Amino acid sequence: MKHALLLLSIGLLTAPVRAQTAPLHLLEIRRIWDQGRHNAFTDLLRRQNRWWCVFREASGHVTMDGAVRVLSSPDGVRWNSTALLRSAKEDLRDPKLSIAPDGRLMLLAAGATHPPDGPTRQSYVWFSRDGKDWGTPAPVGDYNYWLWRVAWHEGTAYGMGYHYVPPKDLRFYRSRDGVKFTAEPQPLLTEHWPNETSMIFLPDGTGLALVRREQGPATGLLGISRPPYRQWEWKDLGRRIGGPHLVRLPDGRLLAAVRLYDGRVRTSLCWLDPESGRLDEALVLPSAGDTSYAGLVFHEGLLWISYYSSHEGKTSIYLAKVQAPAVQSKTAAVDIGSRRELMVDDFLVERFGGEARLRLHRPAPREAVFVMDQPWEGCMGGYPTVIDAGGRFRLYYRGWQIDLKRFDGARASRPVTVCLAESADGVRWERVAVNRFEYNGNRNNNIVWMGEGEDLAGMHGFAPFIDANPACPPEKKWKAVGGGWSHPGKGLYLMTSPDGVRWSLDPGKPFLPGFAHDSHNTVLWSSQEGCYRAYFRHFTPAKVRSILTATSPDLVHWSEAVPLSYPGVPEEPLYVNNVFPYYRAPHILLGFPARYVERQWSPSMEALPELDHRRLRAKLSQRYGTALTDSEFMSSRDRVNFRRWSEAFIRPGLRAEGNWTYGDNYLAWGMLETASALPGGGRELSFYATEGYWRGESTALRRYTLRMDGFVSASAPLRGGEFVTKPLLFSGKRLSLNVSTSAAGNVRVELQDAAGQPLSGFALRDCWEIIGDTLDYTVRWKGGSDLSALAGRAVRLRVVLRDADLYSFQFPGER
């Protein structure tokens, strides 16, 4: 019964794979390398708008001079060699590429020897930021277990390692950092020499493994497993395969690139149906003889394939482009209902055309709305949180004043406090007379928490939130997490309150111990997951400040912490995370991490504001004087993998003081919807960032504003551009755009069927030109704006822009 349920789940996700006759079209093939005597065993990757191809270059198929050649290209046409990795003692074989969670290129290959008394194998990994400098290889896995390929999923690398000498079994490996791999204690397969394996993961976490076998029936196997991937079901595919590799198309279909042996040896693309266990050949690539070992990347609606072949006489490296037309199927469409979709990522976009692209927007700096200048506040005020408490806005912040001449890095020159202010409009803030804690003999203050015990439990990074868990009792509706003052390794304390003013320490033990919690660590109730999720600071294995996440059903028992993944961008030190769901589209998480940048003394550093105070801070530690901080923007749909922009969301800015120092420009957790200062400007988003950290006897909060949904837009200049979405299912009655154009610019929208053909009456020529700047524009075609007849049908949007920005779209019901 368990297997039946598993396969039902896979069937629902990948139903289009049953279309075994779906055509594939070879659009282009080119030879990209043939300079070695023997060029073979490829892999392909796209990272940061560049193509990367790796392969083995040697004098023969099995020789001791195998080296790894690395090629790079901006367009798939012009290729340059960026590195050649060699070993003095081993034949380097079968290189494979992936992107590590910190954004670096990761290269996996085997070092082989071929002595008369039997071969040996050791897998190695290299890492590189630029594709040129790969550093020293690190051995991974177990000796003589060839870890042939790995796949990253939610911050973990998974792969199958096969024994190259008896007993020739297959083991399952996993790793958090790509260096330390651990194997399950029992082998997965032990018969008929299972070996080369490619893995992929479906959207629901199901793992699929395509395995080659060399003995007995020598037919390929398909493995199927659910997290935590300790029990596998195996299906015999009935065909002999070599060099397997899998890719999942946007519409859910699975394609495998393999070497087939029946008749003549060739490199083929085959449809894979996991329910029936069938592998059906769909397209033979130009190939023969010594061939196969493909790399696969789906990009801009095409499948890009690297492989090698000797069909033209010499083993050479080829790059093919293949079109796999989408199957019109309801299961292939993304169901967005009537929810608002932001253009913060390309999740719903199948392709961009012309000069259209995603563009990050920065909020505009406004007034300094609050100054922490009371005796219980001070120059180290920070870790602010803003919350809409229903009719009133609340601001929680830390009060802390230090004397740099006496500061030892751990003790404050005054007691540390957590304070509360309120506002009706997000601009004018007033301290709340709490009168609970005594400060210098007086309770006339706005202090809501001063910690408990010698460690001041809950003080460091005090982060309040309103618990949205339906099972939460009213007297604990307000919660907060925070570390102790001597924070390292002790974990996070939990505080509860019935009103957000009267706080008490939860009697339970600190949770998530063992991490560097000296930050604004946050917890929220994830309604999509039905659990609590924490985001907190720690370090990568390379000692870089990073963000981890973990989940809990009850704030007591926590899952294993995993690092956030930022595909396609380099690793950067991040302090606070500021992750929370966007209230207008709660299925999307937004994050505003503070980026920490350590610099050295230089003429530019000395030209920054407040040099005398910078030098004073540097006497305690150089980083206090020369480190700088700003804030970035990121978003996620699965809560672990984030689309993070390396360009700053909040820059320090053109100001004479208070902004160019470590501790400045930290954004508050949360955002508020406020009235625009422009007449008729409607509503906008307000953010709050710290400034003036370390200096004087106060810290300020400056307000920044951004248009609703205005984080990222699909944008094009006047020369024009467009994008086409994946097939979508909607449930509303009209199409609403948050859009802005220039006087000369415009936007038009075409509705297409799932196959990409314009729908009658909704073609581009039928759409009235869209001009203006509005948060809610109803798109009109010549036949009107009512889309009720199309609800529940798979459609695509083709959006054409000229000097315009589209921030979000939605299919709402009635106005």
N, C-alpha and C positions, 0 to 999 in steps of 0.2 A: 504493500500500500504506500509505503514511504517513497519508493521509486516512482510509482504512478503519479503521486502529487508533484514530485520534482519535475517530471517530464511535462506535466500539464503546465507548470509555471514557465518552462522553457518554450513550450509551444505557443503560449500566449504572447511571449516577447518576440519570437522569431518566426511567426507563421509564414511570412513571405518566402522563407527558404524552400517552401514546397513548390514554388514556381521554378521547377528544374529546367524548363525550356527558355527561361528568361535570357535574352541574347546579351552577349558581351561584344563590344566592338573595339578592335585594336585600332587606335587612332594614329599612333606614332611609335616608332622604335628607332633608337640611335645607339651606336657604339660609343661609350664614353671613356673607355680605357683599354689599351692593349699593349702597354709598354713593357710589362713583365713577360717572361717566357711562358708562365702559367698564371692566369688571373682567375680566381675562383672564390666561391663561398661568400656571398655578398650580404649586406644589410643596408637599409635605407631609413633615414629619419629626416623630419623637418623640424627645425628649431629656430626661433627668432628670425623668421622670414628667410632662412637659408636652408638649402638641401645639404645633407651629409650622407656620404656613401662610404662604406668600409668593405674591404675584402682582403683575401690572402694573395700575396704576390710571391712567387717562388719559381724554381727551375722545373718543377714537376708536381704531379698530384700528391705524391707522398715522398717528400724530401726533407732534409734537415735545415733548409735555408728559408723556411716560410716566414714572411714578415707581414705586418698589417699595414696596408696603405689606407690613408684617410683622404678623401676628396671632399671638396666643398663647392657649392654653386649657388648663385643668386637666383637662377631661373631654370635650372635643369638642362641648360644648353652649354653654358660655359663652365667647365670644371677645372679646378686647380687642386694640386696635391698640397695638403697642409701638414702632413706628417707621415713618417714611415717608422713604425715601431718594430724593433728587432730584439732577438734574444741570442746571446752568445752560445747557449747550450741547448735550446729547445726550438722546435718547429712550431711557430705560432699559427693556430688554425681557427677557422670559423668565427671571425669576429662578429659581435652583435652590439647594436647601439640602443640606448634608452636615455631618458632624461631623469636624473636623480631628483628627489624632492627639493633639493636646494637649487635646482635649475641647471646644474652642471651636466655636461655630456658624460655619460657613463659607457665605457667600452668593456665588453666581456669577451674573452677569448681563452683558448686552451693552449698550454705549452706541452708539446708532445715530443717524445723520443721514440725511436723505432729500432731498438736493439734486437739482435737475433733471438735472445731468450724471452722476448715479449715486450709489447709497447707499454708506455706509461703516459699518464695524463695528469695535469694540474691546471685548474682553472684560475684565471687572473682577472682583475679589474683595474682599469685606469680611469682617471677622471680629468676633465679639462673644461675650462671656461671658454676658450677661444678656438678649440680644435687644433691648436698648434702645440701647445705645451701640455703634455699628458702626465708628467711626473713619473714617479716610480710605481710599477705595478704591485698590487697586493694580492697574494694568494687567497682564494676563497673556496669554500666548500671543503670536501675531503679529498685526500690524495687518491687518484685513480677513479674518482667519480667526476665525470665530465658534466659540469653545469652548463648545458649547451645554449640556453636562452632564458632570460628572465622577463617577467612582465610586472610592472608596477601597478598596484591597486590600493587606493586609499592610504598611501604612504608606506606600503610594504611591498618588497620585491619577492615574487614567487617564481619558482622554477623547478624543473625536474633534472636531477643529476643521475647519470647512468654509469654503472661500473664497466670499465673497459676490458677487464679481465674477469675470469670466473670469480664470483657466481653470476656476474652480468645481470644484476637486478637494477631496478629503478627506484630512486628515493625522492621524496618531496622536501624541498628546501624553502626557507623564508628568511627575510632579513629586513631590518628597519633602516639600515644605513647603506646597504649595498656592499658592505665589506664583511661583516660578521654574519655568515649564513649558518643556520642550524637546520638539521634534518629531523624529520619525524623518525621515531625509534624503529618503526617497522617499514620494510620496503613496500612500495605500492604494487609492483609487478615483479615477478621472479621467473617467468617462463618465456622462452623464445627470444631472449635478448632484446628487451625494449630499450630504445635509446633516444634519438633526437626527438625533442618535444617542443611544441609551441603552445602557449597558453593565452587565453583572453578571458575577460570578465564581462558578463552581461550587466545591464543596468541594475538588476536586483541583487547583484553580488554573486550570482552563479558562476562558477569557474568551469571552463572547458579546456581540455588538453588533447591535442592531436599528436599521437605517438607513432613513431616508426618502429617496426620490429624486423629483425634480420634472420631469425632462425624459425624452424617449424613451419607454420603456414606463411610466415613473413608478411602478414597483412597488417595494415595500420589499425590503430585503435583510437576510439574517442572516449575520453574520460569526462565524467560529469560529477560535480560536487558542489555543495552549499557550504557557506562559512560555518565553522572555521577550517574547512577543507581537510578533514581527517578521515572521511569516508567517501569512497569514490565508486561510481558505477561505470562499467566498461562495456563498450559496444565494438564488435569487430566490423570494420568497414568493408572487408572482403576484397580489398585491393592493396597491392604492394606499393608503398610510397617511399620517397626519400626527401630529405631537406624540407620538412613540413613547416608551413607558416600560415597563420590564421589572421583574418581581418573581419570586423563586423561593419557592414555598410550602414549609413544613417537610417535606412528603412528597416533595419533589423536582420537582413539576410547575411549569411556567413559564407565567405569565400576562402578557399584554401589554395595556396600555391604549393605545388608538390612536383617531384620527379615521378613520372609514371613509367612502368617497365613493361607493360603488356604490349606486344607488337614491337615497336621501336621505343627506345628511351627518349623522353621529351620532357620539357617543362610545361606544365599545364595549370590553368585555373579551373577549380572545381567547386560547384555548389555543395555545401555541407548541410544536411538536414539532421539535427541532433535527435529528433524523435525517432526517425526510422533508421538512423545510423547509415545513411547513404552518402556516398561521395560520387557526384555526377560531373563528368568532364564537361566544361562549358567553352573553353578556348585554349588552343595550343599556341603557345608563343613560338616564334621562330627559334628553333633549338634542335639539337641532336647530339649524340655521343656524350661527352663529358659536359654536363649541364645541370642547371637548377639552382637551389639554395637562394631563394628570393628574399628581398626586402619589400614590404608592402606599406604604402601610406595612402590614405584616401584624403584628397585635398581638392577643394574648389570643384566638387562634383565629378572628379576623375580619380581612378585608381592608378597610382604611380608605382611601378614595379622595377626593382633592380634585380638582375640575375646574371648568371654567366653561361656561356655556351661555346661549343667548338664547331658549330654547324658551318662556319665560314673558314674552317681550317685551323685556326688558332683560338685557344680559350681566351675569350675577351669578355669585358663587362658591358652589359647592355642596360638601357633604361627604356621602359615601355610605358605608354599611357593608354589606359583602357577605359571605355565608357560602359557603365553598368546602369542602363535606364531604370529609373525608379519604378517599382511595382505599385500600381494604384490599389491600395489596400487600406481599409480603415485602421487596421492594427499598426500600419506604418506611420500614421499621423500622430502628432503631439497634441494631446487634448488640453487646451488652455481654458476651456469653459468661457466664463466672462471675466476672468481675472486680468488684472493689468500686467503687461509685460514690459519690462525695462530693457533698453538697449545697452545694458552694462556688460554684455558678453555676446558671443556669436552662437549661443546655444540653439536659437531658433532660425539661424541664418544658414542657408545652404551655400550661397555664394555671393560675393560682391563683384560688381562690375564697374568699369570706368574709373573714376577717381573717388568713389565712395569708400568710406572707411569708418571705423569707430574712433571717436575723438573724446578725450577726457576733458572735462570742464572744471574750473576752479571756482570756489565761492569768492564773493567780493568781501573784503574787510570793511567792517562798519565801526561803530563806536565801541569803546571800552565800557562794558555795561556794569562791571562790578569790580571793586578793589578790596582785597583782603588786607585791611590795614589796622584791624583792631589788635589789642595786646595779645589775644589768644589766636591770632591768625599769623601773618608775617610773610617773609620773602620766599619761603619754601611751600607756599600754598599750592595745591594741585590735586591730581587725580579727581577731577570734577565729574559729577554725574548729573544729567538733567532728565527729569521725568515729568510727563504730563499726568498729574494726579487727579484729573477730572475737574476741570474748572479752574485749577491753579497749577502753575508750573513750579516745580521744586528743583533746587540746586543744592547738592551735597558736595562738600569739598573738604580737603585736609587743611588744617591750620598748623603752621610750623615756622618758627623763626630760629635762625642760627646766627651765631657770631663766628665769622670765619677765622678769627684769631684764636678761638677756643675749640673750633669744630674738629672732632676726631673721626668723622665719617660714620659714627653710629649713634652718638648721643646728641640730643637737641639742647640748645641753650635755653629753651622754654619747653613746657609740656606740649605734647602733640595732641591735636583735637580733631574731631569731625564735626563740621558745622552745617547749618541749614539756612537757606534763604528761599524766598518765594517771590513769584511775579505773576501778574495777570496778563501781561502782554509779551514776555520774553525780553523786554528791553529795560524796564525799571524793576530792579530787584531790591527787596527789603529783608533784613535779617529777621528770623522768627524768634520771638522771646520764649525760649524753651524753659529756662530757669531750672534745669535739672542738675547740672554739674557745677561745682564750685571752682572758680579760677581766681587765684590770688585773693581768696576770701570773699568772693562775690559771685552770686548765681545769676546776675543780670547779664546774660549772654545767650548766644544761639548754639551752644554746644549740645550735640545729641549723643556723642559717644566719645569716651576717653580710654576705651580698652579695659580689660580686666586682668588682674594678676600682675606679677613682676614683668611678664613679657608683653604687657599691654595687648592681650589677645584681641584680634580683629581689627587693629588699628591700621596696619600697613596696607594701603590700597583699598580701603573700605569701599565696597562696591554694592550699593543697594539695588534691588529690583522688585517689581510687583509680581508675585508668583501667579502665573496664569494656569497652573495645574488645577483642573476642576475639583480634584480631591483635597485641595489645600484647605485647612480649617481657617475661618475668618480671622482668628486671633494671631495667625502666622502668615497672613497674606503678604505682608512686607517682609522681605528677607535681604540679607547682605552677607557677603563673604569678604574676608580680609586675613592677612597674615599677622603674625606677631611682630613685635618691633625688632627682635633679633630673629629675622625671618628664615634664614636658609635651612631648608630641609624639613621644617616642622609641619608643613602643610597649611591648609586654609581652615580658618574658623568660620562657623556659621552663626549668624545673629538673626533673630526674628523680632517682629514688632506688629502690633495690631493697627498702627496708624502711621508708621514711618517716622515717629518722633520718639516714642518710648521703646528703646531697644534693650534686649537681653541676650546674653550669650547662651547658645544652645549647649546642653550638657554633654553632647556627643564629643568624640575625639576629633581632632583636626583631620581633614581628608586630603587625599592626594599628597602624602608626604614625599620627601625626597627630591623636590624640584626647587628651582630658584624662583620663589614667588615674590621677589621684590619688584612688584609692578602693579598695575591696575588689572588684576585677574577678575574675570567676569563669569557669571553663571546665568543661564536663562532656561525657561521651560520651552522645549521644542514640541509644539503641538503636532507637527508632522511626524515626529518620531515617537511621541508619547513618553518622553523621558526628559530629564535635565541634561543639559550639555554645558560643560565648562570650557573656557578658553583661558590659558595661563602661560606664563613665561617659563622658559628654561633655556638650555644651551644645546646646540647641535654637537655631535661628536668632535667637531673641529672647534668647539668653544665659541660659536657664534650665537648671539642672542636670537632666540626663536620662539614660536608660538606652538603650543601643543593643545590637543583637545581630548576630552574623555566624556563618557556618558554615565548616567546613574538613574535608576528608577526611583530612588528615595533620598538622595543626597547623603547616603551612608556607604552604599556599595557602588564602587566605580569600576568601569571598564579599564582596560589597558590604555594608557595615553599614547596617542599617535601624533606625529608632527603634521601641521598643515602643509599642503602641497601647493606650489605655485608654478604650474607647468609653463615653460617658455620664458621665465624671467630669472635673472641671477639671484643668488643668495644674498640677502642683506640683513644686517643686524636690526631686529625689530623689538621695541620695548613693550608698550601697551598695545592691546589688540583692538579694543572698541568694536567688538562684533555684536550685532543685534539684527533682528529681522526688520525689514523696511515696512512700516505700518501700512503703506498703500499697496504693497505687494509682498505679504508676509512669507510667501514661499521662497523669497530671495533674501539671503543674509548679506548685509553690508558690513564692512570692516574699515576702520580708519587707524591703522597701526602707526605708531611713532617710529620713524627711522632714526637710528643712532649712527652718527658718522664721526669717527675719530680722525682728526687731522693733525698735522705738525705745524710748528711755527713757520711762518713765511711772511713776505711782505703783504700778501693778500689777507692773511690772518690778522696782522697788525693793523690793517686798514679797516677792519670791521669795527662797529661801534663799541664804545666803553672799554678801550684798551687797558686803562689803568686797573679797572676791576677784573678784567680777564687775567692780567698778570698776578693779581692778588689771589685769585682762585687757583691758578697754576702752581702757586707755592705749596698748596696742599697736595695736588695731583695734577700732572700736566693735562689729563683729559678733562678736568674741571674747567680748564682755561681754553682748550682748543677743540673739544668735542662739540658738535652741533646737532640739532634735531629739527626735523620737520615731520609732516604727516602725509601718509599715502592713502590711496583708496583701493579697496578690493571688494569682490563680491563672490558669492557661492550659491549653488543650487543644491549641493549634496552635503554642505556643512564641513567638508574636509578639504576638498580641492577648490582653491580660490583663484579667480582671475585677478591678479594683482598688477597694478600699474606702477612701474618704477619711477615715473615722473611724479613730482610732488603734487598732492592735492592742496596742501597749505604750505606755501613758501614763507620763509622768514619775512620777506618784504622790504620795501623801501621806507625804512623808519630809522630814526637816529638812535633809538635805544629800545631795550626791552624785548628784542626778538632774535638776536643772533647768538644764542647760548644753549648749551645742553640743558634741557628742561623747559625751554620755550617751545611753543607751537604744539603742545600736547592737546589734542582735542578731547572734549568731554565725551563720556559714554552717553549716547543718546542724541537725539535732535528734536527740535520743536517746530511746529507749524505756526508761523506768525504772520501778521499783516505786513504787506509791502509798504515801504515808505513812499513809493511812487503813487501818485493819484491814479486810481483805477488799476493798480498793479495786482490786485487780488491777494492771494496767499503765497507764501514762500517758505523755504526751510531755513531755520537758524541753527548754526553751530557755534560752539564756544571753545576758544583756545586760550591756553595760559601764555602769559608773557611777563617779563621782569623777574624771572626765576633767579635766585641767589642774591639779587641786588637790593639794597635798601632795607626797608622793613615792611614791604607789602608785595603782593603778587596781584596781577590784574587778569580779568577774563575779557577777551575781545570777542565780539559777535561777528560772525561771517554769515552771509546769506547766499542762497542758491535757489534757482527756480525749482518748482515742484518736479521731481523725477529727473532733475537736470544733471546728474552725475556724469553720464556718458551719452553721446548721441551718435546715431548714424548720420554722417555728414558728407557733403560734397560741395566743391566750389562751383562757380558759375559755369565752368566747362561741363559739369554734370557727372553723375554717377548713379548707380542703382544697386539694390540688393534684392534677392529672392529668398523667401523663407522656405523651410521644410514644409511638408504638408501639415496643416493645422486643423483641429476640430474646435469649433466654438459653439457657444450656446446663446449668444446675445442676438440683438436685432439691428445693430448699427456698428460701424467702425469709427472709433474715436481716436484722434491723434493728439499728442502733446507735441506741437510742432512750431518751428520758427523759420521764417524766410526773410530775405532782404526784399527791398522794393522791386528789384529786378529778378529775384529768384522765384521758385515755385516747387511744388511737389505734386506728383500724380501717383495714383495707386491703381494697379490692375489686379483683379482676382483671377486666379488660374485654377484649373483642376489639378489633381495630384500628379498628373503626368507633365504638367507645365504648359498646358494649352489654355489660352484666354477663355474665360467663361462668357457666353453671349450676354451682351449688355453691360459687362463689367471690364471690358478691355481698356487699355490705356487711353485710346482715342475717345472712349465714352466717359472718362473721368473729368469732371470740372476742375480746372486749375485751382490749386490750393495756395493761397498767399496769406500772409499775416503772421501773428505771433499769439498763440493761444494754448491753453492747457487742455482744451476739450473741443477739438474741431471734428464735426461729423462729416465724413467723406460722402460726397454726392456724385453719382453717376447720372447720365442723361435720363435714366429710368427711375432715378430716385435714390434714397439712402437705405431703404428697408432691406435687410439681409435675412429676414426670418426664414425664407425658403431655402437658404443655404446652411442653416444651423444643423450641425451634426454630420455635415458632408466634408470630406477632406479637401481643403483648398490651400493654395499658396498665395502669399502676397508678393507682388512685384512692386517695389517702391522706387520711383525715379525722383532724384533730388537735383536741384540746381541752386547753388548758394543757399542752402537750407540745412536744418538740423531736425531730426526726429528723435525725441527723447524716450517716448513710450507709446504703446498703442493698447487698445482694449476693445472687446466686443461687448459693450454693456447692453442691458435691456432697455426699458423705457427711460426717458430722461427723468 
